[in-house]
Amino acid sequence: MDNLTLEVLLHELRPLLLQKTIQKLKQTSDRTVLFALRSRRTDVLTLCLDPSHPSIFLTGPENKFSENVSTDWLSTLRKYLVGGRIVNLSKNLTERVLFFDFESRRVPSRLEKLTLVLELIPPRPNALLLNESQAILGAFLAQKGSFRMEQSYYKPPEAKSAFSIDQITQEEFQLLVGSCSFPPESESPKTGRGRDPLTGFEARKQPPLWSKLSGISPFFVREVAYGAANDPEVLWERLQSILKRIRYGPYSPQIYFLKPSPVFSTVAKVRSASNKTAELAEKILVVPFPLDSLEGIQHREFPSLNASCIEAYQIFCTRSHFLKRQQSLMSTVSAHLRKKSRLLEGLRTDLRKNESFELYRKYADLLYAQREKSASGQSMLRVVDLFDQKQAEIEVPLDPRFSAIQNANRYSKPLQ
């Protein structure tokens, strides 16, 4: 999920989650956890930590809240969070990291403060549970350098860029624009030039802007650059306009269906079969409002960003099911192909061994028919072909180490 989209989603979810109590916890797969919230109706907060689609959203009541997966991570969450109340949600504008603050009274005599950290950063999303002193109580993925025998403390992800969208000044931005490609480079790095497949702008050889400016994705960089003619002042104004709309709206959530994934190239060829199939063949992008740079791209509008995230997750699950089914069928087909290939190779081997069957039998019969059994030392013997109507002579190859009758025996061995 895009960082700026996640910022808007947090604004949307905050009033729906604050002061809610965790009633139950369920892990439906190795990477998806459901939090049942106690309120007038039991809403469910879904957390997906799949590397290809890290996301979070809120759904209605779950009719069947049954156990599916049991892990140490889930046991830790249940131990500390069941009965806990969400008191705060926060996020740094430049990072895809959410902080859920809880208050719990596991021990009735004291109030326990906990923080659930959600790092929705592909390709290695993670979730960690911290105590009040930021010590790690449990983690979905173990942090590098952490040991069970030692108490480890949470370290936020290191910033990879020198500038962030919420702190950069206009002067710094203008200097940064001059040192980076605007808009981002196309998929032809060998030439250093090309056209962006979505905007049509020509790209330059400099590194892309989003690699130098944290908190903004390639798609929002395209939006900043769209129609700006590389004017630093116009680019700055467009960036500030986008950030203002991220903070205050108005919002009109969209899902864009972009280029087909290679795995679904076959599915993409049958787009007319159904709209749902066509959506599965596309890479999806969830954004809080329409992007001018994506004008003309197939998209759908939703009443809320949460609703668009639910739809994106459902598409992802359907796609994952499709991939698993495809992989299962491909494995079955591959196993049958390997079996048939081994059988074919065996038949070819047998054919090579027996392709001279008739000729060897003829040589043996002709040698047996000779009255005089020649001694060893000859490499060839001319005999009358008794099987030819014209009774022509043919040459029978011999092994000079053996006599004619011995060669006849050798020719007949494959036949026995």
VOPAGU-2260 file (C-alpha; in pm, 1 decimal, decimal comma):
REM VOPAGU-2260
SITE   aa  ch    i         X         Y         Z
SITE  MET   A    0       0,0       0,0       0,0
SITE  ASP   A    1     128,8     342,9     -93,6
SITE  ASN   A    2     256,5     556,5     196,5
SITE  LEU   A    3      33,3     858,4     128,4
SITE  THR   A    4    -267,4     631,2      79,1
SITE  LEU   A    5    -190,2     470,0     413,6
SITE  GLU   A    6    -182,9     816,7     572,5
SITE  VAL   A    7    -538,0     887,0     453,5
SITE  LEU   A    8    -653,5     540,3     560,6
SITE  LEU   A    9    -527,4     604,0     913,2
SITE  HIS   A   10    -729,2     928,7     929,7
SITE  GLU   A   11   -1034,6     733,2     819,0
SITE  LEU   A   12    -987,0     445,8    1063,2
SITE  ARG   A   13    -888,1     648,5    1369,2
SITE  PRO   A   14   -1241,2     745,7    1483,4
SITE  LEU   A   15   -1363,0     389,8    1414,0
SITE  LEU   A   16   -1091,2     222,6    1622,1
SITE  LEU   A   17   -1023,1     452,6    1916,1
SITE  GLN   A   18   -1148,7     322,6    2249,8
SITE  LYS   A   19   -1236,7     -14,0    2097,6
SITE  THR   A   20   -1144,2    -328,0    2292,2
SITE  ILE   A   21    -986,9    -640,9    2145,9
SITE  GLN   A   22   -1232,4    -925,3    2197,6
SITE  LYS   A   23   -1075,5   -1211,0    1999,6
SITE  LEU   A   24    -777,8   -1279,8    1777,8
SITE  LYS   A   25    -759,7   -1519,8    1486,8
SITE  GLN   A   26    -489,6   -1599,1    1231,9
SITE  THR   A   27    -652,9   -1713,7     908,5
SITE  SER   A   28    -329,3   -1784,6     724,9
SITE  ASP   A   29      42,5   -1764,5     785,6
SITE  ARG   A   30      31,9   -1389,1     720,1
SITE  THR   A   31    -317,8   -1259,7     801,1
SITE  VAL   A   32    -444,7   -1175,3    1151,3
SITE  LEU   A   33    -799,2   -1071,0    1243,1
SITE  PHE   A   34    -873,1    -853,8    1547,5
SITE  ALA   A   35   -1236,0    -874,8    1665,7
SITE  LEU   A   36   -1329,6    -542,5    1828,7
SITE  ARG   A   37   -1586,7    -525,6    2106,2
SITE  SER   A   38   -1845,6    -254,6    2044,5
SITE  ARG   A   39   -2217,9    -238,4    1966,8
SITE  ARG   A   40   -2135,8    -471,0    1681,7
SITE  THR   A   41   -1824,3    -682,3    1645,7
SITE  ASP   A   42   -1612,3    -519,3    1376,7
SITE  VAL   A   43   -1301,1    -697,5    1255,3
SITE  LEU   A   44    -967,2    -528,9    1190,5
SITE  THR   A   45    -776,1    -728,7     927,9
SITE  LEU   A   46    -397,4    -715,0     911,8
SITE  CYS   A   47    -228,1    -872,2     609,1
SITE  LEU   A   48     150,4    -908,2     620,3
SITE  ASP   A   49     197,1   -1075,3     284,8
SITE  PRO   A   50     513,4    -934,1     116,4
SITE  SER   A   51     327,5    -865,7    -208,6
SITE  HIS   A   52      25,4    -698,0     -48,7
SITE  PRO   A   53      75,0    -563,0     306,8
SITE  SER   A   54    -248,4    -393,8     410,2
SITE  ILE   A   55    -491,0    -314,2     689,5
SITE  PHE   A   56    -865,6    -245,9     684,2
SITE  LEU   A   57   -1183,2    -274,4     890,5
SITE  THR   A   58   -1474,1    -503,3     802,6
SITE  GLY   A   59   -1812,8    -585,8     950,4
SITE  PRO   A   60   -1897,4    -872,9    1188,2
SITE  GLU   A   61   -1747,0   -1212,6    1123,1
SITE  ASN   A   62   -2007,1   -1486,9    1140,4
SITE  LYS   A   63   -1755,8   -1768,0    1178,0
SITE  PHE   A   64   -1468,7   -1665,8    1400,0
SITE  SER   A   65   -1308,5   -2009,9    1419,6
SITE  GLU   A   66    -947,8   -2107,9    1475,2
SITE  ASN   A   67    -739,5   -2173,1    1164,1
SITE  VAL   A   68    -370,9   -2124,4    1246,0
SITE  SER   A   69    -189,0   -2134,1    1577,8
SITE  THR   A   70     152,9   -1967,9    1608,1
SITE  ASP   A   71     377,5   -1830,5    1881,2
SITE  TRP   A   72     313,8   -1481,7    1745,4
SITE  LEU   A   73     -62,4   -1525,6    1776,0
SITE  SER   A   74     -23,6   -1662,4    2129,6
SITE  THR   A   75     177,4   -1353,2    2227,3
SITE  LEU   A   76     -88,3   -1119,4    2085,9
SITE  ARG   A   77    -362,5   -1304,0    2271,6
SITE  LYS   A   78    -169,7   -1298,1    2595,5
SITE  TYR   A   79    -119,0    -921,5    2595,0
SITE  LEU   A   80    -389,6    -768,2    2374,6
SITE  VAL   A   81    -714,6    -956,5    2439,1
SITE  GLY   A   82    -912,7    -722,4    2661,9
SITE  GLY   A   83    -684,3    -430,9    2577,4
SITE  ARG   A   84    -825,0     -97,3    2461,0
SITE  ILE   A   85    -694,0     106,2    2164,6
SITE  VAL   A   86    -612,9     453,5    2297,7
SITE  ASN   A   87    -413,0     605,7    2011,6
SITE  LEU   A   88    -317,8     555,7    1645,3
SITE  SER   A   89     -24,4     737,7    1492,4
SITE  LYS   A   90     202,0     737,6    1189,5
SITE  ASN   A   91     497,2     932,8    1059,5
SITE  LEU   A   92     403,2    1099,4     729,9
SITE  THR   A   93     712,6     965,1     554,1
SITE  GLU   A   94     699,9     601,6     668,4
SITE  ARG   A   95     460,4     311,9     617,0
SITE  VAL   A   96     472,6     233,5     988,0
SITE  LEU   A   97     161,7     244,5    1207,7
SITE  PHE   A   98     162,5     263,7    1588,5
SITE  PHE   A   99    -137,3     128,0    1781,0
SITE  ASP   A  100    -122,0     218,4    2149,8
SITE  PHE   A  101    -312,2      -8,2    2389,8
SITE  GLU   A  102    -404,7       2,3    2755,4
SITE  SER   A  103    -455,2    -333,4    2920,9
SITE  ARG   A  104    -542,9    -455,9    3269,8
SITE  ARG   A  105    -419,8    -812,4    3248,3
SITE  VAL   A  106    -315,2    -762,2    3607,7
SITE  PRO   A  107    -614,9    -587,7    3772,8
SITE  SER   A  108    -396,3    -389,8    4010,1
SITE  ARG   A  109    -198,8    -206,9    3739,8
SITE  LEU   A  110    -252,0     -46,5    3401,0
SITE  GLU   A  111     -24,5    -189,8    3130,1
SITE  LYS   A  112      66,0      19,5    2825,2
SITE  LEU   A  113     153,9    -161,5    2502,7
SITE  THR   A  114     226,1     -62,9    2142,3
SITE  LEU   A  115     159,6    -269,2    1832,5
SITE  VAL   A  116     393,0    -155,9    1553,5
SITE  LEU   A  117     287,6    -239,3    1198,5
SITE  GLU   A  118     561,8    -202,4     938,7
SITE  LEU   A  119     366,8    -233,2     612,1
SITE  ILE   A  120     680,3    -210,7     400,7
SITE  PRO   A  121     724,5    -460,9     117,5
SITE  PRO   A  122     897,7    -690,2      57,0
SITE  ARG   A  123     942,0    -757,9     431,9
SITE  PRO   A  124     638,9    -632,4     625,7
SITE  ASN   A  125     646,6    -693,6     997,6
SITE  ALA   A  126     448,7    -647,2    1317,3
SITE  LEU   A  127     598,2    -609,5    1664,3
SITE  LEU   A  128     447,7    -585,1    2011,0
SITE  LEU   A  129     627,8    -349,3    2249,8
SITE  ASN   A  130     592,4    -276,2    2618,5
SITE  GLU   A  131     598,6      70,5    2769,0
SITE  SER   A  132     980,8      85,1    2759,5
SITE  GLN   A  133     984,1     -12,7    2386,6
SITE  ALA   A  134    1117,9    -361,8    2459,3
SITE  ILE   A  135    1001,2    -620,3    2208,3
SITE  LEU   A  136     758,5    -873,0    2356,1
SITE  GLY   A  137     698,9   -1054,2    2029,4
SITE  ALA   A  138     743,1   -1010,1    1655,9
SITE  PHE   A  139     594,4   -1159,1    1344,1
SITE  LEU   A  140     943,7   -1163,9    1191,5
SITE  ALA   A  141    1249,8   -1166,5    1415,5
SITE  GLN   A  142    1464,0    -854,1    1386,9
SITE  LYS   A  143    1820,1    -887,7    1265,8
SITE  GLY   A  144    2068,8    -919,6    1546,4
SITE  SER   A  145    1808,7   -1005,2    1811,0
SITE  PHE   A  146    1861,1   -1298,1    2046,3
SITE  ARG   A  147    1613,4   -1471,0    2270,3
SITE  MET   A  148    1848,2   -1463,7    2565,7
SITE  GLU   A  149    1879,6   -1085,2    2548,9
SITE  GLN   A  150    1614,7    -815,6    2581,0
SITE  SER   A  151    1591,2    -637,1    2248,7
SITE  TYR   A  152    1436,8    -295,7    2189,1
SITE  TYR   A  153    1253,3    -164,6    1887,8
SITE  LYS   A  154    1449,1      23,1    1623,4
SITE  PRO   A  155    1246,3     208,8    1359,2
SITE  PRO   A  156    1338,6     147,5     993,9
SITE  GLU   A  157    1636,8     352,7     886,0
SITE  ALA   A  158    1565,2     643,5     654,0
SITE  LYS   A  159    1706,9     571,5     308,0
SITE  SER   A  160    1670,6     927,8     181,9
SITE  ALA   A  161    1830,7    1251,8     294,8
SITE  PHE   A  162    1507,5    1450,7     248,4
SITE  SER   A  163    1150,0    1385,0     353,0
SITE  ILE   A  164     832,7    1531,3     203,8
SITE  ASP   A  165     723,9    1686,0     534,5
SITE  GLN   A  166    1052,2    1861,4     616,3
SITE  ILE   A  167    1213,8    1959,6     286,3
SITE  THR   A  168    1223,9    2332,9     208,8
SITE  GLN   A  169    1142,5    2486,6    -126,4
SITE  GLU   A  170    1509,8    2569,7    -190,9
SITE  GLU   A  171    1618,6    2214,3    -108,1
SITE  PHE   A  172    1342,8    2075,9    -328,6
SITE  GLN   A  173    1448,3    2286,4    -625,6
SITE  LEU   A  174    1809,1    2169,9    -589,4
SITE  LEU   A  175    1688,5    1812,4    -558,2
SITE  VAL   A  176    1480,4    1841,6    -874,4
SITE  GLY   A  177    1789,6    1941,1   -1070,4
SITE  SER   A  178    1978,2    1630,0    -958,6
SITE  CYS   A  179    1698,1    1378,8   -1019,8
SITE  SER   A  180    1491,5    1262,0   -1311,0
SITE  PHE   A  181    1149,7    1417,6   -1327,1
SITE  PRO   A  182     932,1    1228,3   -1406,5
SITE  PRO   A  183    1074,3     883,2   -1314,3
SITE  GLU   A  184    1277,3     684,6   -1559,8
SITE  SER   A  185    1118,7     434,6   -1794,1
SITE  GLU   A  186    1202,2      68,5   -1799,5
SITE  SER   A  187    1500,2     116,7   -2033,4
SITE  PRO   A  188    1797,1     193,6   -1805,0
SITE  LYS   A  189    2050,9      83,4   -2066,0
SITE  THR   A  190    1985,9     385,6   -2283,4
SITE  GLY   A  191    1930,4     628,8   -1998,3
SITE  ARG   A  192    1644,9     789,3   -2189,9
SITE  GLY   A  193    1293,8     685,0   -2275,0
SITE  ARG   A  194     932,3     770,8   -2213,4
SITE  ASP   A  195     734,3     697,1   -1903,4
SITE  PRO   A  196     470,8     440,6   -2007,5
SITE  LEU   A  197     195,8     619,9   -1814,4
SITE  THR   A  198     269,1     991,4   -1852,6
SITE  GLY   A  199     451,0     990,2   -2187,2
SITE  PHE   A  200     721,8    1225,4   -2052,8
SITE  GLU   A  201    1078,2    1170,8   -2161,6
SITE  ALA   A  202    1296,9    1050,5   -1874,5
SITE  ARG   A  203    1651,0    1163,6   -1807,8
SITE  LYS   A  204    1949,6     965,8   -1690,1
SITE  GLN   A  205    1953,7    1104,1   -1333,2
SITE  PRO   A  206    1828,2     887,7   -1043,8
SITE  PRO   A  207    1449,6     907,9    -988,8
SITE  LEU   A  208    1320,8    1163,5    -739,4
SITE  TRP   A  209    1155,2     912,8    -507,8
SITE  SER   A  210    1495,5     755,3    -435,9
SITE  LYS   A  211    1611,9    1089,5    -292,4
SITE  LEU   A  212    1287,6    1205,3    -129,9
SITE  SER   A  213    1129,3     977,2     129,3
SITE  GLY   A  214     756,8     939,3     177,0
SITE  ILE   A  215     645,8     960,4    -186,0
SITE  SER   A  216     598,9     676,8    -432,3
SITE  PRO   A  217     665,7     669,1    -809,8
SITE  PHE   A  218     296,1     713,6    -885,5
SITE  PHE   A  219     266,1    1032,4    -681,7
SITE  VAL   A  220     594,8    1155,8    -833,4
SITE  ARG   A  221     430,4    1112,3   -1172,7
SITE  GLU   A  222     132,1    1308,1   -1044,5
SITE  VAL   A  223     356,1    1592,0    -923,2
SITE  ALA   A  224     533,3    1601,3   -1261,0
SITE  TYR   A  225     222,8    1567,2   -1475,0
SITE  GLY   A  226     190,3    1879,1   -1689,8
SITE  ALA   A  227     448,3    2070,2   -1484,9
SITE  ALA   A  228     701,5    2107,8   -1769,9
SITE  ASN   A  229     988,7    2046,8   -1522,4
SITE  ASP   A  230     941,4    2394,2   -1371,9
SITE  PRO   A  231    1075,5    2372,9   -1010,3
SITE  GLU   A  232     825,5    2629,2    -878,1
SITE  VAL   A  233     530,5    2453,5   -1041,2
SITE  LEU   A  234     656,8    2117,9    -917,0
SITE  TRP   A  235     683,3    2255,6    -562,3
SITE  GLU   A  236     332,2    2395,2    -575,0
SITE  ARG   A  237     194,4    2066,1    -704,9
SITE  LEU   A  238     372,2    1872,8    -430,2
SITE  GLN   A  239     229,5    2102,8    -161,7
SITE  SER   A  240    -114,5    2075,7    -317,6
SITE  ILE   A  241    -101,6    1696,1    -304,7
SITE  LEU   A  242      19,8    1695,6      57,3
SITE  LYS   A  243    -258,4    1937,7     153,2
SITE  ARG   A  244    -518,1    1714,1      -7,1
SITE  ILE   A  245    -368,7    1411,2     169,9
SITE  ARG   A  246    -412,1    1586,8     503,6
SITE  TYR   A  247    -749,1    1755,7     453,9
SITE  GLY   A  248    -920,4    1606,5     147,8
SITE  PRO   A  249   -1146,1    1601,8     -41,1
SITE  TYR   A  250   -1116,2    1228,1     -97,0
SITE  SER   A  251   -1258,2    1010,4    -370,0
SITE  PRO   A  252   -1089,7     669,4    -329,7
SITE  GLN   A  253   -1001,0     482,9    -647,3
SITE  ILE   A  254    -857,5     149,3    -754,6
SITE  TYR   A  255    -657,6     166,5   -1076,3
SITE  PHE   A  256    -592,7    -147,9   -1279,7
SITE  LEU   A  257    -252,2    -107,7   -1440,8
SITE  LYS   A  258     -31,5    -328,4   -1655,7
SITE  PRO   A  259    -107,0    -703,0   -1663,9
SITE  SER   A  260     113,0    -919,9   -1446,5
SITE  PRO   A  261     323,9   -1168,7   -1650,5
SITE  VAL   A  262     163,5   -1458,1   -1462,7
SITE  PHE   A  263    -176,1   -1338,2   -1580,8
SITE  SER   A  264     -78,5   -1265,7   -1941,1
SITE  THR   A  265    -293,9   -1557,4   -2054,8
SITE  VAL   A  266    -586,9   -1433,8   -1848,4
SITE  ALA   A  267    -542,3   -1086,0   -1993,0
SITE  LYS   A  268    -600,6   -1222,0   -2344,4
SITE  VAL   A  269    -955,2   -1321,8   -2248,9
SITE  ARG   A  270   -1058,4    -991,6   -2092,2
SITE  SER   A  271   -1396,7   -1007,7   -2263,8
SITE  ALA   A  272   -1486,0   -1320,6   -2067,0
SITE  SER   A  273   -1576,5   -1123,8   -1752,7
SITE  ASN   A  274   -1492,8    -794,7   -1583,9
SITE  LYS   A  275   -1373,4    -977,9   -1272,2
SITE  THR   A  276   -1127,8   -1184,3   -1476,0
SITE  ALA   A  277   -1000,5    -867,8   -1640,0
SITE  GLU   A  278    -937,7    -711,4   -1298,6
SITE  LEU   A  279    -739,4   -1017,6   -1188,3
SITE  ALA   A  280    -510,7    -975,0   -1486,5
SITE  GLU   A  281    -404,6    -627,2   -1375,9
SITE  LYS   A  282    -170,3    -480,7   -1120,4
SITE  ILE   A  283    -384,2    -276,5    -881,9
SITE  LEU   A  284    -314,9      61,7    -723,8
SITE  VAL   A  285    -525,3     207,1    -439,3
SITE  VAL   A  286    -521,2     587,8    -406,7
SITE  PRO   A  287    -730,2     832,7    -198,7
SITE  PHE   A  288    -831,7    1050,1    -496,4
SITE  PRO   A  289    -812,7    1040,6    -878,7
SITE  LEU   A  290    -469,5    1099,7   -1033,2
SITE  ASP   A  291    -451,1    1315,0   -1344,7
SITE  SER   A  292    -144,9    1121,6   -1460,1
SITE  LEU   A  293    -353,5     802,2   -1473,2
SITE  GLU   A  294    -632,6     950,9   -1681,4
SITE  GLY   A  295    -761,8     691,2   -1923,3
SITE  ILE   A  296    -648,0     397,5   -1709,2
SITE  GLN   A  297    -925,5     158,7   -1605,2
SITE  HIS   A  298   -1036,6     238,0   -1249,7
SITE  ARG   A  299   -1321,5     207,0   -1001,4
SITE  GLU   A  300   -1444,6     458,8    -742,1
SITE  PHE   A  301   -1538,6     365,9    -384,9
SITE  PRO   A  302   -1732,3     542,9    -108,3
SITE  SER   A  303   -1439,5     512,0     134,8
SITE  LEU   A  304   -1072,3     425,7     126,2
SITE  ASN   A  305   -1139,5     138,8     365,4
SITE  ALA   A  306   -1389,5      -6,5     115,2
SITE  SER   A  307   -1132,8      17,4    -164,9
SITE  CYS   A  308    -875,2    -159,0      55,1
SITE  ILE   A  309   -1123,6    -439,4     121,8
SITE  GLU   A  310   -1183,4    -481,4    -250,6
SITE  ALA   A  311    -808,1    -476,3    -323,2
SITE  TYR   A  312    -752,9    -745,2     -58,1
SITE  GLN   A  313   -1029,5    -961,8    -203,3
SITE  ILE   A  314    -872,7    -931,6    -548,4
SITE  PHE   A  315    -537,0   -1022,0    -395,5
SITE  CYS   A  316    -684,7   -1330,5    -221,8
SITE  THR   A  317    -857,3   -1441,9    -541,6
SITE  ARG   A  318    -532,6   -1390,6    -730,4
SITE  SER   A  319    -338,5   -1588,5    -468,5
SITE  HIS   A  320    -592,2   -1870,8    -489,2
SITE  PHE   A  321    -558,4   -1864,1    -867,4
SITE  LEU   A  322    -178,3   -1881,8    -841,1
SITE  LYS   A  323    -188,6   -2170,6    -592,1
SITE  ARG   A  324    -433,7   -2359,3    -810,7
SITE  GLN   A  325    -221,2   -2284,8   -1116,4
SITE  GLN   A  326      92,6   -2401,6    -935,7
SITE  SER   A  327     -81,2   -2722,6    -824,3
SITE  LEU   A  328    -198,4   -2798,3   -1177,5
SITE  MET   A  329     143,4   -2712,3   -1320,9
SITE  SER   A  330     308,7   -2948,9   -1071,2
SITE  THR   A  331      69,1   -3228,2   -1169,1
SITE  VAL   A  332     127,1   -3168,2   -1539,4
SITE  SER   A  333     505,4   -3147,5   -1488,6
SITE  ALA   A  334     504,5   -3478,0   -1298,7
SITE  HIS   A  335     310,9   -3646,2   -1580,9
SITE  LEU   A  336     545,6   -3494,2   -1839,3
SITE  ARG   A  337     851,0   -3621,3   -1650,8
SITE  LYS   A  338     697,1   -3968,3   -1629,7
SITE  LYS   A  339     611,2   -3973,2   -1999,0
SITE  SER   A  340     956,3   -3835,0   -2088,2
SITE  ARG   A  341    1124,1   -4117,6   -1895,7
SITE  LEU   A  342     899,7   -4369,1   -2071,9
SITE  LEU   A  343     976,9   -4215,8   -2411,5
SITE  GLU   A  344    1350,6   -4222,5   -2342,8
SITE  GLY   A  345    1325,1   -4589,0   -2243,5
SITE  LEU   A  346    1140,3   -4670,6   -2563,1
SITE  ARG   A  347    1399,8   -4485,2   -2768,4
SITE  THR   A  348    1676,6   -4679,6   -2594,5
SITE  ASP   A  349    1500,8   -5006,4   -2669,3
SITE  LEU   A  350    1452,4   -4897,1   -3029,2
SITE  ARG   A  351    1821,3   -4818,1   -3067,3
SITE  LYS   A  352    1911,5   -5158,3   -2922,8
SITE  ASN   A  353    1675,4   -5343,0   -3153,9
SITE  GLU   A  354    1689,7   -5130,8   -3468,9
SITE  SER   A  355    1940,4   -5383,4   -3621,0
SITE  PHE   A  356    1739,7   -5687,9   -3506,5
SITE  GLU   A  357    1642,1   -5807,0   -3854,2
SITE  LEU   A  358    1987,6   -5746,8   -4001,3
SITE  TYR   A  359    2166,7   -5934,0   -3718,4
SITE  ARG   A  360    1925,8   -6225,9   -3749,7
SITE  LYS   A  361    1996,0   -6237,4   -4125,2
SITE  TYR   A  362    2376,1   -6236,4   -4066,3
SITE  ALA   A  363    2344,8   -6519,0   -3811,7
SITE  ASP   A  364    2128,5   -6733,5   -4040,5
SITE  LEU   A  365    2361,7   -6682,0   -4336,2
SITE  LEU   A  366    2668,4   -6776,8   -4132,8
SITE  TYR   A  367    2495,8   -7085,1   -3992,3
SITE  ALA   A  368    2408,8   -7188,0   -4350,2
SITE  GLN   A  369    2771,5   -7196,1   -4462,9
SITE  ARG   A  370    2912,5   -7544,1   -4510,9
SITE  GLU   A  371    3268,4   -7441,7   -4434,1
SITE  LYS   A  372    3316,0   -7280,6   -4097,2
SITE  SER   A  373    3602,8   -7036,7   -4158,3
SITE  ALA   A  374    3871,6   -6992,8   -3897,6
SITE  SER   A  375    3927,1   -6673,8   -3705,4
SITE  GLY   A  376    4129,6   -6387,0   -3845,2
SITE  GLN   A  377    3881,4   -6259,8   -4105,3
SITE  SER   A  378    3707,6   -5924,5   -4074,7
SITE  MET   A  379    3455,4   -5990,9   -4352,9
SITE  LEU   A  380    3299,6   -6282,9   -4534,1
SITE  ARG   A  381    3126,7   -6271,8   -4874,9
SITE  VAL   A  382    2828,2   -6502,7   -4888,2
SITE  VAL   A  383    2524,3   -6556,6   -5111,2
SITE  ASP   A  384    2216,5   -6379,2   -4976,8
SITE  LEU   A  385    1968,9   -6666,9   -4949,9
SITE  PHE   A  386    1691,9   -6425,7   -4867,2
SITE  ASP   A  387    1732,8   -6231,0   -5193,1
SITE  GLN   A  388    1549,2   -6348,6   -5502,9
SITE  LYS   A  389    1846,9   -6254,1   -5720,6
SITE  GLN   A  390    2084,0   -6448,9   -5490,9
SITE  ALA   A  391    2332,6   -6159,1   -5486,9
SITE  GLU   A  392    2638,1   -6171,7   -5268,3
SITE  ILE   A  393    2664,7   -5957,8   -4960,4
SITE  GLU   A  394    2941,9   -5887,5   -4712,0
SITE  VAL   A  395    2894,7   -6002,6   -4353,5
SITE  PRO   A  396    3117,6   -5816,2   -4102,1
SITE  LEU   A  397    3314,4   -6047,0   -3871,3
SITE  ASP   A  398    3514,0   -6003,2   -3556,2
SITE  PRO   A  399    3861,7   -6134,6   -3657,3
SITE  ARG   A  400    3913,6   -6275,9   -3308,6
SITE  PHE   A  401    3644,6   -6537,9   -3370,5
SITE  SER   A  402    3554,0   -6794,4   -3630,5
SITE  ALA   A  403    3250,2   -6764,5   -3856,6
SITE  ILE   A  404    3035,7   -6989,4   -3637,7
SITE  GLN   A  405    3141,1   -6794,9   -3330,3
SITE  ASN   A  406    3043,8   -6470,1   -3504,6
SITE  ALA   A  407    2709,1   -6630,9   -3590,9
SITE  ASN   A  408    2658,7   -6710,5   -3224,8
SITE  ARG   A  409    2743,0   -6351,6   -3131,9
SITE  TYR   A  410    2494,1   -6215,8   -3386,9
SITE  SER   A  411    2222,2   -6439,8   -3249,6
SITE  LYS   A  412    2280,0   -6346,9   -2882,0
SITE  PRO   A  413    2059,4   -6032,9   -2891,3
SITE  LEU   A  414    1785,4   -6255,9   -3026,8
SITE  GLN   A  415    1792,4   -6500,6   -2737,0
